[in-house]
Amino acid sequence: GRCPPTPKCHTPPLYRMGIFAPNHVVAESRFWYFVSQLKKMKKFSGEILGLVVHPCL
């Protein structure tokens, strides 16, 4: 995830996490929870660029 590009910052830094969750909805929710605690970024001021789900074996 990252903040959207602005005229001031054309390439904002990316934040990547490994999150264990039962489905992608819970994983996205947990991502925003942890990012909001680590950085000053909230769901409405950011975007998730990709999500990879690894099935549990």
PyMOL Python script that loads the backbone (N, CA, C, O; Angstrom):
from pymol import cmd

cmd.read_pdbstr("""\
ATOM      1  N   GLY A   1       0.813  -1.168   0.000  1.00  0.00           N
ATOM      2  CA  GLY A   1       0.000   0.000   0.000  1.00  0.00           C
ATOM      3  C   GLY A   1       0.865   1.244   0.000  1.00  0.00           C
ATOM      4  O   GLY A   1       2.062   1.180   0.283  1.00  0.00           O
ATOM      5  N   ARG A   2       0.266   2.354  -0.313  1.00  0.00           N
ATOM      6  CA  ARG A   2       0.965   3.633  -0.338  1.00  0.00           C
ATOM      7  C   ARG A   2      -0.042   4.765  -0.310  1.00  0.00           C
ATOM      8  O   ARG A   2      -1.241   4.553  -0.489  1.00  0.00           O
ATOM      9  N   CYS A   3       0.462   5.973  -0.084  1.00  0.00           N
ATOM     10  CA  CYS A   3      -0.346   7.168  -0.256  1.00  0.00           C
ATOM     11  C   CYS A   3      -0.438   7.444  -1.749  1.00  0.00           C
ATOM     12  O   CYS A   3       0.471   7.067  -2.488  1.00  0.00           O
ATOM     13  N   PRO A   4      -1.500   8.088  -2.220  1.00  0.00           N
ATOM     14  CA  PRO A   4      -1.576   8.373  -3.651  1.00  0.00           C
ATOM     15  C   PRO A   4      -0.536   9.411  -4.064  1.00  0.00           C
ATOM     16  O   PRO A   4      -0.149  10.245  -3.245  1.00  0.00           O
ATOM     17  N   PRO A   5      -0.074   9.381  -5.314  1.00  0.00           N
ATOM     18  CA  PRO A   5       0.907  10.361  -5.779  1.00  0.00           C
ATOM     19  C   PRO A   5       0.338  11.780  -5.746  1.00  0.00           C
ATOM     20  O   PRO A   5      -0.842  11.993  -6.027  1.00  0.00           O
ATOM     21  N   THR A   6       1.178  12.732  -5.403  1.00  0.00           N
ATOM     22  CA  THR A   6       0.807  14.142  -5.366  1.00  0.00           C
ATOM     23  C   THR A   6       1.813  14.928  -6.195  1.00  0.00           C
ATOM     24  O   THR A   6       2.864  14.393  -6.548  1.00  0.00           O
ATOM     25  N   PRO A   7       1.516  16.185  -6.513  1.00  0.00           N
ATOM     26  CA  PRO A   7       2.508  16.994  -7.238  1.00  0.00           C
ATOM     27  C   PRO A   7       3.813  17.163  -6.452  1.00  0.00           C
ATOM     28  O   PRO A   7       4.884  17.304  -7.043  1.00  0.00           O
ATOM     29  N   LYS A   8       3.721  17.148  -5.137  1.00  0.00           N
ATOM     30  CA  LYS A   8       4.917  17.301  -4.302  1.00  0.00           C
ATOM     31  C   LYS A   8       5.748  16.012  -4.282  1.00  0.00           C
ATOM     32  O   LYS A   8       6.977  16.066  -4.319  1.00  0.00           O
ATOM     33  N   CYS A   9       5.087  14.871  -4.225  1.00  0.00           N
ATOM     34  CA  CYS A   9       5.766  13.571  -4.157  1.00  0.00           C
ATOM     35  C   CYS A   9       5.190  12.656  -5.244  1.00  0.00           C
ATOM     36  O   CYS A   9       4.109  12.090  -5.080  1.00  0.00           O
ATOM     37  N   HIS A  10       5.924  12.517  -6.354  1.00  0.00           N
ATOM     38  CA  HIS A  10       5.425  11.733  -7.480  1.00  0.00           C
ATOM     39  C   HIS A  10       5.484  10.230  -7.225  1.00  0.00           C
ATOM     40  O   HIS A  10       4.638   9.490  -7.727  1.00  0.00           O
ATOM     41  N   THR A  11       6.469   9.766  -6.452  1.00  0.00           N
ATOM     42  CA  THR A  11       6.593   8.335  -6.156  1.00  0.00           C
ATOM     43  C   THR A  11       6.653   8.136  -4.643  1.00  0.00           C
ATOM     44  O   THR A  11       7.742   8.060  -4.073  1.00  0.00           O
ATOM     45  N   PRO A  12       5.490   8.052  -3.987  1.00  0.00           N
ATOM     46  CA  PRO A  12       5.483   7.849  -2.539  1.00  0.00           C
ATOM     47  C   PRO A  12       6.029   6.473  -2.176  1.00  0.00           C
ATOM     48  O   PRO A  12       5.986   5.555  -2.995  1.00  0.00           O
ATOM     49  N   PRO A  13       6.546   6.320  -0.951  1.00  0.00           N
ATOM     50  CA  PRO A  13       7.101   5.023  -0.550  1.00  0.00           C
ATOM     51  C   PRO A  13       6.014   3.952  -0.431  1.00  0.00           C
ATOM     52  O   PRO A  13       4.872   4.238  -0.073  1.00  0.00           O
ATOM     53  N   LEU A  14       6.396   2.730  -0.737  1.00  0.00           N
ATOM     54  CA  LEU A  14       5.486   1.591  -0.625  1.00  0.00           C
ATOM     55  C   LEU A  14       5.678   0.911   0.723  1.00  0.00           C
ATOM     56  O   LEU A  14       6.789   0.870   1.251  1.00  0.00           O
ATOM     57  N   TYR A  15       4.605   0.384   1.274  1.00  0.00           N
ATOM     58  CA  TYR A  15       4.654  -0.354   2.530  1.00  0.00           C
ATOM     59  C   TYR A  15       4.129  -1.761   2.268  1.00  0.00           C
ATOM     60  O   TYR A  15       3.026  -1.939   1.752  1.00  0.00           O
ATOM     61  N   ARG A  16       4.935  -2.756   2.633  1.00  0.00           N
ATOM     62  CA  ARG A  16       4.588  -4.153   2.379  1.00  0.00           C
ATOM     63  C   ARG A  16       4.538  -4.907   3.702  1.00  0.00           C
ATOM     64  O   ARG A  16       5.384  -4.703   4.573  1.00  0.00           O
ATOM     65  N   MET A  17       3.542  -5.779   3.847  1.00  0.00           N
ATOM     66  CA  MET A  17       3.390  -6.568   5.069  1.00  0.00           C
ATOM     67  C   MET A  17       2.957  -7.988   4.727  1.00  0.00           C
ATOM     68  O   MET A  17       2.296  -8.230   3.717  1.00  0.00           O
ATOM     69  N   GLY A  18       3.338  -8.903   5.579  1.00  0.00           N
ATOM     70  CA  GLY A  18       2.826 -10.262   5.514  1.00  0.00           C
ATOM     71  C   GLY A  18       1.805 -10.426   6.627  1.00  0.00           C
ATOM     72  O   GLY A  18       2.148 -10.332   7.806  1.00  0.00           O
ATOM     73  N   ILE A  19       0.559 -10.670   6.263  1.00  0.00           N
ATOM     74  CA  ILE A  19      -0.526 -10.751   7.239  1.00  0.00           C
ATOM     75  C   ILE A  19      -1.233 -12.092   7.072  1.00  0.00           C
ATOM     76  O   ILE A  19      -1.612 -12.468   5.963  1.00  0.00           O
ATOM     77  N   PHE A  20      -1.406 -12.802   8.165  1.00  0.00           N
ATOM     78  CA  PHE A  20      -2.137 -14.062   8.150  1.00  0.00           C
ATOM     79  C   PHE A  20      -3.599 -13.770   8.478  1.00  0.00           C
ATOM     80  O   PHE A  20      -3.907 -13.257   9.553  1.00  0.00           O
ATOM     81  N   ALA A  21      -4.497 -14.098   7.551  1.00  0.00           N
ATOM     82  CA  ALA A  21      -5.919 -13.835   7.731  1.00  0.00           C
ATOM     83  C   ALA A  21      -6.719 -14.901   6.974  1.00  0.00           C
ATOM     84  O   ALA A  21      -6.207 -15.503   6.030  1.00  0.00           O
ATOM     85  N   PRO A  22      -7.966 -15.136   7.380  1.00  0.00           N
ATOM     86  CA  PRO A  22      -8.768 -16.165   6.714  1.00  0.00           C
ATOM     87  C   PRO A  22      -9.196 -15.804   5.290  1.00  0.00           C
ATOM     88  O   PRO A  22      -9.428 -16.701   4.478  1.00  0.00           O
ATOM     89  N   ASN A  23      -9.306 -14.504   4.967  1.00  0.00           N
ATOM     90  CA  ASN A  23      -9.681 -14.098   3.608  1.00  0.00           C
ATOM     91  C   ASN A  23      -9.126 -12.708   3.304  1.00  0.00           C
ATOM     92  O   ASN A  23      -8.528 -12.072   4.172  1.00  0.00           O
ATOM     93  N   HIS A  24      -9.324 -12.239   2.067  1.00  0.00           N
ATOM     94  CA  HIS A  24      -8.718 -10.977   1.645  1.00  0.00           C
ATOM     95  C   HIS A  24      -9.359  -9.763   2.308  1.00  0.00           C
ATOM     96  O   HIS A  24      -8.696  -8.739   2.470  1.00  0.00           O
ATOM     97  N   VAL A  25     -10.617  -9.850   2.691  1.00  0.00           N
ATOM     98  CA  VAL A  25     -11.285  -8.726   3.341  1.00  0.00           C
ATOM     99  C   VAL A  25     -10.661  -8.461   4.710  1.00  0.00           C
ATOM    100  O   VAL A  25     -10.387  -7.313   5.060  1.00  0.00           O
ATOM    101  N   VAL A  26     -10.443  -9.506   5.467  1.00  0.00           N
ATOM    102  CA  VAL A  26      -9.826  -9.377   6.787  1.00  0.00           C
ATOM    103  C   VAL A  26      -8.373  -8.931   6.638  1.00  0.00           C
ATOM    104  O   VAL A  26      -7.884  -8.137   7.442  1.00  0.00           O
ATOM    105  N   ALA A  27      -7.686  -9.429   5.627  1.00  0.00           N
ATOM    106  CA  ALA A  27      -6.286  -9.052   5.403  1.00  0.00           C
ATOM    107  C   ALA A  27      -6.161  -7.561   5.107  1.00  0.00           C
ATOM    108  O   ALA A  27      -5.265  -6.905   5.639  1.00  0.00           O
ATOM    109  N   GLU A  28      -7.041  -7.014   4.269  1.00  0.00           N
ATOM    110  CA  GLU A  28      -7.001  -5.583   3.972  1.00  0.00           C
ATOM    111  C   GLU A  28      -7.292  -4.763   5.222  1.00  0.00           C
ATOM    112  O   GLU A  28      -6.644  -3.745   5.464  1.00  0.00           O
ATOM    113  N   SER A  29      -8.254  -5.199   6.007  1.00  0.00           N
ATOM    114  CA  SER A  29      -8.592  -4.495   7.238  1.00  0.00           C
ATOM    115  C   SER A  29      -7.417  -4.477   8.207  1.00  0.00           C
ATOM    116  O   SER A  29      -7.111  -3.443   8.800  1.00  0.00           O
ATOM    117  N   ARG A  30      -6.765  -5.615   8.366  1.00  0.00           N
ATOM    118  CA  ARG A  30      -5.607  -5.686   9.263  1.00  0.00           C
ATOM    119  C   ARG A  30      -4.457  -4.844   8.726  1.00  0.00           C
ATOM    120  O   ARG A  30      -3.737  -4.232   9.515  1.00  0.00           O
ATOM    121  N   PHE A  31      -4.258  -4.791   7.401  1.00  0.00           N
ATOM    122  CA  PHE A  31      -3.216  -3.957   6.806  1.00  0.00           C
ATOM    123  C   PHE A  31      -3.423  -2.500   7.198  1.00  0.00           C
ATOM    124  O   PHE A  31      -2.486  -1.839   7.647  1.00  0.00           O
ATOM    125  N   TRP A  32      -4.643  -1.995   7.031  1.00  0.00           N
ATOM    126  CA  TRP A  32      -4.899  -0.589   7.370  1.00  0.00           C
ATOM    127  C   TRP A  32      -4.759  -0.351   8.866  1.00  0.00           C
ATOM    128  O   TRP A  32      -4.319   0.722   9.278  1.00  0.00           O
ATOM    129  N   TYR A  33      -5.122  -1.325   9.681  1.00  0.00           N
ATOM    130  CA  TYR A  33      -4.961  -1.190  11.130  1.00  0.00           C
ATOM    131  C   TYR A  33      -3.490  -1.014  11.490  1.00  0.00           C
ATOM    132  O   TYR A  33      -3.148  -0.104  12.245  1.00  0.00           O
ATOM    133  N   PHE A  34      -2.618  -1.867  10.966  1.00  0.00           N
ATOM    134  CA  PHE A  34      -1.200  -1.799  11.309  1.00  0.00           C
ATOM    135  C   PHE A  34      -0.512  -0.593  10.681  1.00  0.00           C
ATOM    136  O   PHE A  34       0.339   0.028  11.318  1.00  0.00           O
ATOM    137  N   VAL A  35      -0.864  -0.252   9.445  1.00  0.00           N
ATOM    138  CA  VAL A  35      -0.245   0.908   8.794  1.00  0.00           C
ATOM    139  C   VAL A  35      -0.618   2.197   9.523  1.00  0.00           C
ATOM    140  O   VAL A  35       0.214   3.093   9.658  1.00  0.00           O
ATOM    141  N   SER A  36      -1.848   2.296   9.989  1.00  0.00           N
ATOM    142  CA  SER A  36      -2.254   3.514  10.702  1.00  0.00           C
ATOM    143  C   SER A  36      -1.515   3.660  12.022  1.00  0.00           C
ATOM    144  O   SER A  36      -1.334   4.777  12.508  1.00  0.00           O
ATOM    145  N   GLN A  37      -1.087   2.554  12.608  1.00  0.00           N
ATOM    146  CA  GLN A  37      -0.311   2.641  13.843  1.00  0.00           C
ATOM    147  C   GLN A  37       1.153   2.962  13.571  1.00  0.00           C
ATOM    148  O   GLN A  37       1.786   3.657  14.365  1.00  0.00           O
ATOM    149  N   LEU A  38       1.705   2.465  12.453  1.00  0.00           N
ATOM    150  CA  LEU A  38       3.120   2.663  12.145  1.00  0.00           C
ATOM    151  C   LEU A  38       3.389   3.988  11.443  1.00  0.00           C
ATOM    152  O   LEU A  38       4.384   4.650  11.737  1.00  0.00           O
ATOM    153  N   LYS A  39       2.528   4.377  10.530  1.00  0.00           N
ATOM    154  CA  LYS A  39       2.697   5.599   9.740  1.00  0.00           C
ATOM    155  C   LYS A  39       1.429   6.424   9.820  1.00  0.00           C
ATOM    156  O   LYS A  39       0.373   5.909  10.185  1.00  0.00           O
ATOM    157  N   LYS A  40       1.523   7.703   9.481  1.00  0.00           N
ATOM    158  CA  LYS A  40       0.333   8.552   9.471  1.00  0.00           C
ATOM    159  C   LYS A  40      -0.392   8.382   8.138  1.00  0.00           C
ATOM    160  O   LYS A  40      -0.376   9.273   7.289  1.00  0.00           O
ATOM    161  N   MET A  41      -1.025   7.227   7.972  1.00  0.00           N
ATOM    162  CA  MET A  41      -1.758   6.941   6.745  1.00  0.00           C
ATOM    163  C   MET A  41      -3.052   6.237   7.120  1.00  0.00           C
ATOM    164  O   MET A  41      -3.058   5.299   7.918  1.00  0.00           O
ATOM    165  N   LYS A  42      -4.146   6.702   6.533  1.00  0.00           N
ATOM    166  CA  LYS A  42      -5.440   6.093   6.792  1.00  0.00           C
ATOM    167  C   LYS A  42      -6.012   5.520   5.500  1.00  0.00           C
ATOM    168  O   LYS A  42      -5.479   5.753   4.416  1.00  0.00           O
ATOM    169  N   LYS A  43      -7.090   4.777   5.629  1.00  0.00           N
ATOM    170  CA  LYS A  43      -7.672   4.085   4.484  1.00  0.00           C
ATOM    171  C   LYS A  43      -8.129   5.063   3.398  1.00  0.00           C
ATOM    172  O   LYS A  43      -7.924   4.803   2.212  1.00  0.00           O
ATOM    173  N   PHE A  44      -8.740   6.173   3.785  1.00  0.00           N
ATOM    174  CA  PHE A  44      -9.237   7.112   2.774  1.00  0.00           C
ATOM    175  C   PHE A  44      -8.123   7.909   2.115  1.00  0.00           C
ATOM    176  O   PHE A  44      -8.343   8.501   1.058  1.00  0.00           O
ATOM    177  N   SER A  45      -6.923   7.943   2.710  1.00  0.00           N
ATOM    178  CA  SER A  45      -5.810   8.688   2.119  1.00  0.00           C
ATOM    179  C   SER A  45      -4.740   7.752   1.564  1.00  0.00           C
ATOM    180  O   SER A  45      -3.595   8.167   1.389  1.00  0.00           O
ATOM    181  N   GLY A  46      -5.088   6.508   1.288  1.00  0.00           N
ATOM    182  CA  GLY A  46      -4.116   5.551   0.771  1.00  0.00           C
ATOM    183  C   GLY A  46      -4.754   4.589  -0.205  1.00  0.00           C
ATOM    184  O   GLY A  46      -5.955   4.646  -0.468  1.00  0.00           O
ATOM    185  N   GLU A  47      -3.927   3.703  -0.739  1.00  0.00           N
ATOM    186  CA  GLU A  47      -4.430   2.707  -1.672  1.00  0.00           C
ATOM    187  C   GLU A  47      -3.620   1.430  -1.537  1.00  0.00           C
ATOM    188  O   GLU A  47      -2.426   1.468  -1.241  1.00  0.00           O
ATOM    189  N   ILE A  48      -4.278   0.298  -1.757  1.00  0.00           N
ATOM    190  CA  ILE A  48      -3.600  -0.994  -1.765  1.00  0.00           C
ATOM    191  C   ILE A  48      -3.319  -1.333  -3.221  1.00  0.00           C
ATOM    192  O   ILE A  48      -4.236  -1.392  -4.040  1.00  0.00           O
ATOM    193  N   LEU A  49      -2.055  -1.553  -3.538  1.00  0.00           N
ATOM    194  CA  LEU A  49      -1.660  -1.802  -4.922  1.00  0.00           C
ATOM    195  C   LEU A  49      -1.805  -3.260  -5.323  1.00  0.00           C
ATOM    196  O   LEU A  49      -2.063  -3.560  -6.489  1.00  0.00           O
ATOM    197  N   GLY A  50      -1.643  -4.162  -4.379  1.00  0.00           N
ATOM    198  CA  GLY A  50      -1.753  -5.575  -4.709  1.00  0.00           C
ATOM    199  C   GLY A  50      -1.998  -6.404  -3.472  1.00  0.00           C
ATOM    200  O   GLY A  50      -1.669  -6.004  -2.354  1.00  0.00           O
ATOM    201  N   LEU A  51      -2.584  -7.573  -3.694  1.00  0.00           N
ATOM    202  CA  LEU A  51      -2.873  -8.481  -2.595  1.00  0.00           C
ATOM    203  C   LEU A  51      -2.711  -9.904  -3.116  1.00  0.00           C
ATOM    204  O   LEU A  51      -3.336 -10.286  -4.106  1.00  0.00           O
ATOM    205  N   VAL A  52      -1.879 -10.678  -2.450  1.00  0.00           N
ATOM    206  CA  VAL A  52      -1.652 -12.067  -2.838  1.00  0.00           C
ATOM    207  C   VAL A  52      -2.134 -12.954  -1.700  1.00  0.00           C
ATOM    208  O   VAL A  52      -1.700 -12.803  -0.558  1.00  0.00           O
ATOM    209  N   VAL A  53      -3.030 -13.874  -2.014  1.00  0.00           N
ATOM    210  CA  VAL A  53      -3.573 -14.789  -1.016  1.00  0.00           C
ATOM    211  C   VAL A  53      -2.892 -16.143  -1.186  1.00  0.00           C
ATOM    212  O   VAL A  53      -2.924 -16.726  -2.270  1.00  0.00           O
ATOM    213  N   HIS A  54      -2.279 -16.641  -0.121  1.00  0.00           N
ATOM    214  CA  HIS A  54      -1.652 -17.957  -0.115  1.00  0.00           C
ATOM    215  C   HIS A  54      -2.551 -18.898   0.675  1.00  0.00           C
ATOM    216  O   HIS A  54      -2.749 -18.681   1.871  1.00  0.00           O
ATOM    217  N   PRO A  55      -3.098 -19.928   0.052  1.00  0.00           N
ATOM    218  CA  PRO A  55      -3.977 -20.843   0.780  1.00  0.00           C
ATOM    219  C   PRO A  55      -3.206 -21.637   1.834  1.00  0.00           C
ATOM    220  O   PRO A  55      -2.066 -22.046   1.614  1.00  0.00           O
ATOM    221  N   CYS A  56      -3.839 -21.839   2.957  1.00  0.00           N
ATOM    222  CA  CYS A  56      -3.226 -22.639   4.028  1.00  0.00           C
ATOM    223  C   CYS A  56      -3.308 -24.115   3.642  1.00  0.00           C
ATOM    224  O   CYS A  56      -4.327 -24.582   3.133  1.00  0.00           O
ATOM    225  N   LEU A  57      -2.235 -24.827   3.891  1.00  0.00           N
ATOM    226  CA  LEU A  57      -2.215 -26.253   3.552  1.00  0.00           C
ATOM    227  C   LEU A  57      -2.516 -27.106   4.752  1.00  0.00           C
ATOM    228  O   LEU A  57      -2.540 -28.332   4.647  1.00  0.00           O
TER     229      LEU A  57
END
""", "prot")
cmd.dss("prot")
cmd.show_as("cartoon", "prot")
cmd.util.cbc("prot")
cmd.orient("prot")
